[in-house]
Amino acid sequence: MSAFRIIVLVAVLQLADGRMLQQRAVNGTDDLAMSQNLETPFPYYFPEHSDTANLFPMEICNGITLEEATIDQLQDYMSNGKLTASQLVMCYLQRQYQTDGYVDAVLQVNPDFMAIAATLDAERATGSVRGPLHGIPFLVKDNIASKDKMETTAGSWALLGSIVPRDAHVVSMLREAGAILMGKATLSEWADMRSNNYSEGYSARGGQARSAYNLTVNPGGSSSGSAIAVSVNQIMFALGTETDGSVINPAERNAVVGIKPTVGLTSRAGVIPESTHQDTVGTFARTVRDAVYVLDAIHGPDPRDNYTASQIGRTPVDGYVQFVTDKSALIGAVFGLPWQSFWALNDPAQNEQLVALIRLIESAGATVINGTELPNYQTIVSPNGWNWDYGTTRGYANESEYTVVKVDFYNNIAAYLSDLENTNIKSLADLVQYNIDNLGSEGGAPGIHPAFGSGQDGFLASLSTGGIMNDTYWQALEFCQRSTREDGIDAALNYFNNGTKLDALLVPPDVGQTYQIAAQAGYPMITVPAGVNEVSHMPFGLALMHTAFSEATLIKYASAIEDLQFSSGTMQQRTLPSWSGYLDRNIPLINA
């Protein structure tokens, strides 16, 4: 946790503690020095080493249990006068102070969050409630702009002090919905674009984000802090961004729900970009319903992002929460398992747990068909792990996702930087030079910084393209989209060849090629927690995949599966963090 964050957290917490100390002095119950001593450090202020099963219990918040609480529960508490938004944000702040020195999920705290909470409490007192997110605190990944006192830097020192022109569209919509922007979450610097060999979850400004399930292991990224903060109950929900896996991967590796929407469902305006063809803003929460409340607040057309016009006429009038359901929706559902395409690449022990969950889904009335393959999987799915330059690996740069992303980033980042004030960074070349000039902190060359093993080879690869959209670029874009859409996911969904689609493809998102194919297609995915690896102690998920703008279908069945998990008591569901290796501070993290 940075010195700045500690100062902010301590200062705000001491507002409350200071009043208590002052009262003690007035009452004569204690002298000033003694009143500042902490006589009961355990269990809420220091982890007790001798009690590893209960290292970071969460304090009761104004008489209520905040740990694992849902948005509906918090709204009930606030409606009944048992809790205020001002009390709620202070409880979350205390939780951040308790745990963030270990997991490094919160990059910056909004200094205005208490004033915002008080304003929303005043609104509620007059009988005005904006909706389900009224008074609910959230974080956003530090590549999502906020026009307030906080920075937006993608985790890099290069953009420190830069001034954004306006809130990101999604932030503005959440403010209008009454949610409280409490801070910025850590991330993999530049959302993994700068380096191809790096420590996931690390940024120069934010340090190393760590999963509370195993602090020594890759926490998933690039929206690492967003997923971790939700998982540890530091916050109710968070926003992340995805170009290729950056929502689904950290969600499943931190046992939370992640919704990666269709490209064009959520605006990217005000988001530090990678690729206009693949970028999307997604949601993290501990339940499907809570994640959907957030999706309902942030989706919609935005004139600053022309991709969002594609959703017009393709989204439900009354939003997506109406599709949240229970396990009865599984009766008659038909799902496909693209086994050779993805499942065969997964860890066998993990597959055993996931297949047990599949059997449970079948017992609830669903039909699951094995072998619903992507017809061209042998061409487009890397057999050796996630590889966004797999086309080039096969000898065809004109069939590579990376060919497209490199060019897009060069152009998209220039457009973003041109809107900033109070910064000398105006191009990718400026960023490359900054990292060279600041080798010790930004690791701009290979072998200098342990978190950036390959230096900034991703930036250099993008810089070398000059942003030129040549024939190779257009061929690669056409190939990636066609091969993953009509020749890939859509073909697998059309298993029956009679116009009837499967209700969803069920895939293991710990296999990175799953979300990679969806990313190239621009198609949505949802992951729900599904178990924990017995060796690494890291969680994994079960993901649902479908075609463009099929979020309603995915939400229906993800919520049905979640309800089945909760009601059955299966081990294949979300569990609380185990805090394995909580005192370890290795960099780079282990890929396990």
Secondary structure, DSSP 8 states (H G I E B T S, - for coil): --HHHHHHHHHHHHHHHHHHHHHHHHHTSS-HHHHT--S--TTTTS--TT-GGGSS----BTTB--TT--HHHHHHHHHTTS--HHHHHHHHHHHHHHHHHHH--EEEE-TTHHHHHHHHHHHHHTT---STTTT-EEEEETTB--SSSS---TT-GGGTT-B-SS--HHHHHHHHTT-EEEEEE--SGGGGTS-SS--TTEETTTEE---SSBTTB----SSHHHHHHHHTTSSSEEEEEESSSTTHHHHHTTT-EEEE--BTTB--TTB--S-TTT-EEEEEESSHHHHHHHHHHHBS-BTTBGGGGGGTTSS-TT-SGGG---GGGGTT-EEEE-TTTTGGGS-HHHHHHHHHHHHHHHHTT-EEEET---TTHHHHS-TTS--TTHHHHTT-GGG-HHHHHHHHHHHHHHHHHHT-BS-S--SHHHHHHHHHHTHHHH--STTSBTTBTTTTHHHHHHHHHTT---HHHHHHHHHHHHHHIIIIIHHHHTTTSSS---SEEEE-TTSHHHHHHHHHHT--EEEEEEEE-TTT--EEEEEEE-STT-HHHHHHHHHHHHHHHHHHT-SSS------BTTT---SS-B--
